[in-house]
Every structure is written in structure tokens, then in C-alpha cells.
């Protein structure tokens, strides 16, 4: 199969081309799983989410209009699916508490984490879902504020405000850490 742009593959897949659909899924499964893991804080739930997103793409591709990059549209699909899953399963609060622990366990097989990185993950785990999802897209995925805003369905200024709130939260946690005996 020739190397096609995401947009061309999406149009062909929406028209029923199975090879184009398979190429899109193969090309972007890593993104779907990675964002799902960061949003849900659990590889097993992220795998289920990725499967649901891939199944949903069969019908959902018809809603891709090509007005933004395919990956921007796909981020939105994954984030919305993660939000739906969190609402459905009622695990939002558990994920806030467990995010740092799950993240540390998944990385345990890799190089040892230094204390500062562990501390930061714990602080970020205490953020609300909207702030944590915003941080995930901006800092971990490297999206610009405008791209993250498009994915999250909010104004760019909202993303900027959320990042400001994250920085404020981290500074406050650091100050509290310094005061602790």
C-alpha cells in the first residue's frame, strides 16, 4: 500500500476501504493507547479504551471533516472516550489517588525514578481531571495550547489558564514541602 496522508487514509476508510482503516489504526494505535493510559492511569483500562476507540472509529471516521489535522481530531476522540469511561465507571477519584502509584509501577522496569520526578507525579496526580488532561496533552504530548484547546473543546485561553493553575499548584506544593519538618 502506498504511503498516504492521514487525511487521505481517513477519507478512504470512511468510504469503506479496509486497508486504509487498518493503516490508520496501525499508524495511530500507540497514540490512542498512550493518551488513554495517561488519562485513565491504568494500562488495562487504556487497552480496553483503545479497543473501544478503534471499534468506534469504523463509524466515527465519517465525522472527520479534515478541518484540523487527523491527530488533533483523534486526540479529541480519545479524550472524549476517556471522559465517558471515567464518568461511566465512577473511577475519577480513584484515578486521582492512584495515578502516581500506577505511573511509578509501569516505569519501575525502566531506569529508577529520582525523588523529584516521583514527587512531581504525585503532585500532578492530585489535580482535577481537566487540569491533568490538559497537562498530559501540553507537556507529555507536546501539543501547543491551540491544539490542546481544539482537542479538549475549550478556548485556547482556558488551556493557558489551566497551565497557569498547574504551575500555581506545583509551586504551592513545593512551598508546603519546604515547610514540612
Long-range contacts (C-beta under 8 A, 24 or more apart in sequence): 6-69, 6-70, 6-71, 7-66, 7-70, 9-70, 10-61, 10-64, 10-66, 10-70, 11-66, 13-57, 13-61, 14-61, 14-62, 14-64, 21-57, 21-58, 21-61, 24-57, 24-61, 24-70, 25-54, 25-57, 28-70, 28-71, 28-74, 29-54, 31-71, 31-74, 31-75, 31-78, 32-74, 32-78, 34-141, 35-75, 35-78, 35-79, 35-82, 35-136, 35-137, 35-141, 36-78, 36-81, 36-82, 37-106, 38-136, 38-140, 39-78, 39-79, 39-82, 39-83, 39-86, 39-132, 39-133, 39-136, 40-82, 40-85, 40-86, 40-91, 40-95, 41-95, 41-98, 41-99, 41-102, 41-103, 41-125, 42-95, 42-98, 42-102, 43-102, 43-106, 45-85, 45-91, 48-85, 49-78, 49-81, 49-82, 49-85, 52-81, 52-85, 53-77, 53-78, 53-81, 56-81, 68-150, 72-147, 72-150, 72-151, 75-137, 75-141, 75-143, 75-147, 75-151, 76-150, 76-151, 76-152, 76-153, 79-133, 79-137, 79-151, 79-152, 82-133, 83-129, 83-133, 86-129, 92-129, 95-129, 96-125, 96-126, 96-127, 96-128, 96-129, 96-132, 97-125, 98-125, 99-124, 99-125, 99-132, 100-124, 100-125, 119-177, 120-170, 123-169, 123-170, 123-173, 124-166, 124-170, 126-169, 126-173, 127-166, 127-169, 130-162, 131-162, 131-165, 131-166, 131-169, 134-159, 134-162, 134-163, 134-166, 135-162, 135-163, 135-166, 138-163
